[in-house]
Amino acid sequence: MTDRSAPLKILFYVQHLLGIGHLRRTATLTRHMMRSGFDVTVVSGGHEIDVDLGGARLVQLPATRATDLYFKVLVDEDGQQIDDNWRENRKDILLDLWREVQPDILIFELFPFGRRQMRFEILPLLEAATSSVNPPLIVSSVRDILVAQTKPGRNDEMLGLVDKYFDHVMVHGDPELISLDTTFPHTARIQDKIFYTGYVVDRTGTKGGPEAAGAGEVIVSSGGGAVGTDLLKIAMQARALSSAKDKIWRLMVGTNVENAVFDELARLAPPGVIVERARKDFTSLLMNCALSISQGGYNTVMETLYAKCRAVIVPYAGGLETEQTLRARLLAEKGVLQIADEEGLTPAILAHAVDAALSGLPAGAEINVDGGARTVALLKDWVGRER
């Protein structure tokens, strides 16, 4: 550990491959850490995104992304499939950063419960950290719901990595809504390392008057990835069929969506529909809108609940994903939002869900959304014991 008078140093590893939800949650946590006096370095392996890290240092690794919904093929910034030379170079950069920062706390977003494709650099980093003279506290930072693993031995592999390398696992959820063992029924083996923080919510949005951004509008978003274009097209057609046909519908296109697709959406937009790229003030749009239509990813759902706006969720169910559907159904059962299935979605079905949401109560649920503050408190407590 470092000198007691110096700020505690955190190295926070995050890799987004399809959407940017993992990076956004990391950014929200990082802002909390910076405000509480930590010295944070975020090392990101996905494509570069402009996010507010609260003054933390950002180190951008050579970027990679997934080309399919199953994360089977990873490509570099030029669209070329990554190879062993590329992996070796990134591993060396990451290890050099570790030696430079010498953190008191090393945090991995999702790993070892995901991002198995990045073992080529994560495992050498873990070995370097655990074998160092002053080993850091090593923490896994995971969302409330994990993707079910069906391949033999995969769950044992995850548990073995937790046993070998990790001091703690922070689950950014509320067990009163859903506990980790709902989607990872092996938690008993690592129960003593699991700590729930509550949900992590970006609270930077501001409530304004009639002239505020998004006031009285229907905000349609498909996350930061490239998989929500169909929802945006259906929403355009649903407007005229809904009771919100006289409102402005603002469609937020994800940062990964290609320019050609964005241009097509802009051409298709009828009067009263605005098409634009995802905005940094998205949380303020939610605070002021009449209705939110989204895919139901972790960040957007929690920001919707915090904003207490009326909401329709169309959970993404492509590839291996079960997360959004499960979370949305649990919240729909609490009566806090409307849900429309992605499969078989039509403009008429979406319009019906919009009407039901507008005639119902605003979103809101009695769940713990203090995940940022609780994360900071846990880290300080754990490091305090080490010191």
C-alpha positions in Angstrom: 0.0 0.0 0.0 1.1 3.6 -0.6 1.9 6.4 1.9 -1.0 7.1 4.2 -0.9 10.8 3.4 -1.3 10.2 -0.4 -4.7 9.6 -2.1 -5.6 6.0 -2.5 -4.9 5.0 -6.1 -7.4 2.9 -8.1 -6.8 1.3 -11.5 -10.3 0.5 -13.0 -10.3 -1.8 -16.0 -13.3 -1.8 -18.4 -13.9 -3.3 -21.8 -17.1 -2.6 -23.8 -17.6 -4.6 -26.9 -21.1 -3.9 -28.3 -22.9 -1.2 -26.4 -21.4 1.3 -23.9 -23.4 0.4 -20.8 -20.4 -1.0 -19.1 -18.4 2.1 -19.7 -21.2 4.4 -18.5 -21.6 2.5 -15.3 -17.8 2.7 -14.8 -17.9 6.4 -15.4 -20.6 7.0 -12.8 -18.7 4.9 -10.2 -15.5 6.8 -11.1 -17.2 10.2 -10.5 -18.2 9.0 -7.0 -14.7 7.8 -6.3 -13.1 11.0 -7.4 -15.4 13.1 -5.3 -14.5 11.0 -2.3 -10.8 11.6 -2.7 -9.6 8.6 -4.6 -7.0 9.0 -7.4 -8.6 7.0 -10.2 -7.1 5.8 -13.5 -9.7 4.2 -15.9 -8.2 2.0 -18.5 -10.6 1.3 -21.4 -10.3 -1.2 -24.1 -13.4 -0.4 -26.2 -13.8 2.3 -28.9 -13.2 5.8 -27.5 -16.3 7.5 -26.1 -16.6 10.9 -24.6 -17.7 10.2 -21.0 -17.5 12.3 -17.8 -15.0 10.7 -15.5 -15.1 13.5 -12.9 -11.5 14.4 -13.6 -10.1 10.9 -13.5 -7.3 9.9 -15.8 -8.4 7.9 -18.9 -6.0 5.6 -20.6 -7.3 4.3 -23.9 -5.9 0.9 -25.0 -5.9 0.0 -28.7 -9.6 -0.5 -29.1 -11.5 -3.6 -30.0 -15.2 -4.4 -30.5 -17.4 -7.3 -31.3 -18.8 -7.8 -34.8 -21.7 -10.0 -33.8 -24.2 -10.5 -31.0 -22.4 -13.5 -29.7 -19.0 -11.8 -29.2 -17.3 -14.5 -31.2 -15.2 -12.2 -33.5 -13.3 -9.2 -32.2 -11.8 -6.6 -34.5 -9.5 -3.7 -34.1 -10.0 0.0 -34.9 -9.6 -0.7 -38.6 -12.1 -3.6 -38.7 -9.4 -6.3 -38.8 -9.7 -9.4 -36.7 -7.3 -9.2 -33.8 -4.4 -11.6 -33.8 -1.7 -12.7 -31.3 0.6 -9.8 -32.1 -2.2 -7.4 -31.3 -3.0 -9.2 -28.1 0.7 -9.2 -27.0 1.0 -5.5 -27.7 -2.1 -4.7 -25.6 -1.0 -6.9 -22.8 2.3 -5.1 -22.6 0.7 -1.7 -22.6 -1.6 -2.8 -19.7 1.3 -4.2 -17.7 3.3 -1.1 -18.2 0.4 1.0 -17.0 0.1 -1.3 -13.9 3.8 -0.7 -13.1 3.4 3.0 -13.5 0.3 3.5 -11.4 1.0 0.9 -8.7 -2.6 1.1 -7.4 -3.9 0.4 -4.0 -7.1 -1.0 -5.5 -7.5 -2.9 -8.8 -11.0 -3.1 -10.1 -12.2 -5.2 -13.0 -15.6 -4.4 -14.6 -17.5 -7.7 -15.2 -14.4 -10.1 -15.2 -14.3 -13.0 -14.3 -18.1 -13.3 -14.9 -17.6 -12.0 -18.4 -15.0 -10.7 -20.8 -13.4 -14.1 -21.0 -12.1 -13.0 -24.5 -9.7 -10.6 -22.6 -8.0 -13.3 -20.5 -4.8 -12.8 -22.6 -4.2 -9.5 -20.8 -6.3 -9.7 -17.6 -4.7 -12.9 -16.3 -1.1 -11.6 -16.7 -2.2 -8.4 -14.9 -3.7 -10.4 -12.0 -0.6 -12.5 -11.7 1.6 -9.3 -11.6 -0.7 -7.8 -9.0 -0.9 -10.8 -6.7 2.8 -11.5 -6.8 3.9 -7.9 -6.2 5.6 -6.7 -3.0 2.5 -4.7 -2.0 -0.5 -6.5 -3.6 -3.5 -4.3 -4.2 -7.0 -5.0 -3.1 -8.6 -6.8 -6.1 -12.3 -6.3 -6.7 -14.8 -7.5 -9.4 -17.5 -5.0 -10.3 -20.6 -6.6 -11.8 -24.2 -5.7 -12.6 -27.3 -7.3 -11.1 -27.8 -9.9 -13.8 -25.3 -12.2 -15.4 -25.5 -14.0 -18.8 -26.2 -17.7 -18.1 -23.3 -20.0 -19.0 -24.1 -23.3 -20.6 -20.7 -24.6 -21.6 -19.4 -27.3 -19.3 -16.8 -26.1 -16.9 -17.3 -22.4 -17.5 -18.9 -21.6 -14.1 -16.2 -23.6 -12.3 -13.6 -21.5 -14.2 -15.2 -18.3 -13.0 -15.4 -19.4 -9.4 -11.8 -20.6 -9.5 -10.7 -17.2 -10.7 -12.6 -15.5 -7.9 -11.1 -17.9 -5.3 -7.6 -17.4 -6.6 -7.4 -13.7 -7.4 -10.3 -11.6 -6.0 -10.8 -10.2 -2.5 -14.3 -9.0 -3.1 -17.2 -9.0 -5.7 -19.3 -5.9 -5.7 -22.8 -6.6 -7.2 -24.4 -3.3 -8.3 -28.0 -4.4 -7.6 -30.5 -4.8 -4.9 -31.2 -8.4 -3.7 -34.8 -7.3 -2.9 -35.4 -7.0 -6.6 -33.0 -9.7 -7.9 -30.2 -11.5 -6.2 -27.1 -12.6 -8.1 -27.9 -16.3 -7.6 -31.0 -15.9 -9.7 -28.8 -15.9 -12.8 -25.6 -17.3 -11.3 -26.8 -20.2 -9.0 -23.3 -20.9 -7.7 -22.8 -18.0 -5.4 -22.7 -20.1 -2.2 -19.1 -21.0 -3.0 -18.1 -17.3 -3.0 -20.8 -15.9 -0.7 -18.3 -14.4 1.7 -16.8 -12.3 -1.0 -20.1 -10.9 -2.4 -21.4 -7.5 -1.4 -24.4 -5.7 -2.8 -24.1 -2.0 -3.4 -27.5 -1.1 -4.7 -28.0 0.1 -8.2 -25.6 2.6 -9.7 -27.5 5.6 -11.1 -26.2 8.6 -13.1 -27.8 11.5 -11.2 -26.4 14.4 -13.3 -29.8 15.1 -14.9 -31.6 18.3 -14.0 -35.4 19.0 -13.9 -36.4 22.2 -15.7 -39.5 24.1 -16.9 -41.4 24.0 -20.2 -38.3 25.2 -22.1 -36.0 22.5 -20.6 -34.4 19.9 -22.9 -36.8 17.1 -23.7 -39.8 18.8 -21.9 -43.0 17.1 -22.9 -41.4 14.9 -25.5 -41.3 11.2 -26.1 -37.6 10.1 -25.8 -36.8 6.9 -27.7 -33.4 5.4 -27.1 -31.7 2.2 -28.1 -28.7 2.4 -25.8 -25.1 3.1 -27.0 -24.8 0.0 -29.2 -25.7 -0.8 -32.8 -28.6 -3.3 -32.2 -31.6 -1.0 -31.6 -32.2 0.4 -35.1 -35.4 -1.6 -35.6 -36.9 -0.2 -32.4 -36.3 3.4 -33.7 -37.9 2.6 -37.1 -41.0 1.1 -35.4 -41.2 4.0 -33.0 -41.4 6.4 -36.0 -44.5 4.6 -37.3 -46.0 4.1 -33.8 -46.2 7.9 -33.2 -49.2 8.5 -35.5 -51.1 5.5 -33.9 -50.7 6.6 -30.3 -52.2 9.2 -28.0 -48.8 11.0 -28.1 -49.1 11.8 -31.8 -49.1 15.5 -31.1 -45.9 15.4 -29.1 -42.3 15.6 -30.3 -40.7 12.2 -30.5 -36.9 12.5 -30.1 -35.0 9.4 -31.3 -31.5 8.9 -29.9 -29.2 6.9 -32.1 -26.4 4.9 -30.5 -22.8 6.0 -30.9 -21.9 2.7 -32.6 -24.5 3.0 -35.3 -22.8 3.7 -38.7 -23.4 7.0 -40.4 -25.2 5.4 -43.3 -27.8 4.0 -40.9 -28.1 7.3 -39.1 -28.7 9.1 -42.4 -31.3 6.5 -43.3 -33.2 7.1 -40.1 -33.0 10.8 -40.6 -34.5 10.5 -44.1 -37.3 8.2 -42.8 -38.3 10.5 -40.0 -41.8 12.1 -40.5 -42.7 15.6 -39.2 -42.6 15.7 -35.5 -39.8 13.2 -35.2 -36.3 14.3 -34.4 -33.4 12.0 -35.1 -30.0 12.7 -33.4 -27.0 11.0 -31.9 -27.0 10.0 -28.2 -26.5 13.1 -26.1 -24.5 13.7 -22.9 -27.6 15.3 -21.3 -29.6 12.2 -21.8 -30.4 12.0 -18.1 -31.8 15.5 -18.2 -34.0 14.5 -21.2 -35.4 11.7 -19.0 -36.1 14.2 -16.1 -38.2 16.4 -18.3 -39.8 14.0 -20.9 -43.4 12.9 -21.1 -42.4 9.3 -21.8 -39.3 7.2 -22.3 -39.1 4.3 -24.7 -36.0 2.2 -24.4 -34.5 -1.2 -24.6 -34.1 -1.7 -20.9 -30.4 -1.9 -20.3 -29.1 -1.4 -16.8 -28.2 2.3 -17.0 -31.3 3.5 -18.8 -33.8 1.6 -16.7 -32.2 2.9 -13.4 -32.0 6.4 -14.8 -35.7 6.2 -15.8 -36.7 5.1 -12.3 -34.7 7.9 -10.8 -36.3 10.4 -13.1 -39.7 9.0 -12.3 -40.9 9.4 -15.9 -43.4 7.2 -17.6 -41.8 4.4 -19.5 -42.1 1.6 -22.1 -39.4 -1.0 -22.1 -38.6 -3.1 -25.2 -35.9 -5.4 -23.8 -33.2 -6.5 -26.2 -33.2 -10.3 -26.5 -30.7 -10.9 -29.3 -27.6 -13.0 -29.1 -27.0 -14.5 -25.6 -28.8 -11.7 -23.8 -31.4 -12.5 -21.2 -30.5 -9.6 -18.8 -32.8 -6.9 -20.2 -35.9 -9.1 -20.4 -35.6 -10.4 -16.9 -35.0 -7.0 -15.3 -37.8 -5.4 -17.3 -40.3 -8.2 -16.3 -39.4 -8.0 -12.6 -40.1 -4.2 -12.7 -43.2 -4.6 -14.8 -44.5 -7.0 -12.1 -44.1 -4.1 -9.7 -46.3 -2.0 -11.9 -43.6 0.7 -12.5 -43.3 0.4 -16.3 -44.9 -1.1 -19.4 -43.1 -3.8 -21.3 -43.4 -4.7 -25.0 -41.6 -7.8 -26.4 -39.0 -7.2 -29.1 -40.0 -10.3 -31.0 -43.1 -9.6 -33.0 -43.1 -5.9 -32.2 -45.2 -3.7 -34.5 -46.1 0.0 -34.6 -49.6 -0.8 -33.3 -48.3 -2.9 -30.4 -45.8 -0.2 -29.4 -48.5 2.5 -29.7 -50.7 0.5 -27.4 -47.9 0.2 -24.8 -47.3 4.0 -25.1 -51.0 4.7 -24.4 -51.0 2.4 -21.4 -47.9 4.1 -20.0 -49.2 7.6 -20.5 -52.4 6.7 -18.7 -50.6 5.0 -15.8 -48.4 6.2 -13.0 -44.8 7.4 -13.5 -42.0 5.0 -13.1 -40.7 4.5 -9.6 -39.8 1.6 -7.4 -38.7 1.0 -3.8 -35.3 -0.3 -4.6 -31.8 0.7 -3.5 -30.3 3.2 -6.0 -27.4 4.4 -3.8 -24.8 2.1 -5.5 -22.3 4.8 -6.1 -22.1 6.0 -2.5 -22.1 2.4 -1.2 -19.3 1.4 -3.5 -17.1 4.2 -2.2 -17.9 3.2 1.4 -17.0 -0.4 0.8 -13.7 0.4 -0.8 -12.7 2.7 2.0 -13.7 0.1 4.6 -11.8 -2.7 2.9 -8.6 -0.6 2.3 -8.8 0.7 5.8 -8.6 -2.8 7.2 -5.6 -3.5 5.0 -3.8 -0.4 6.2 
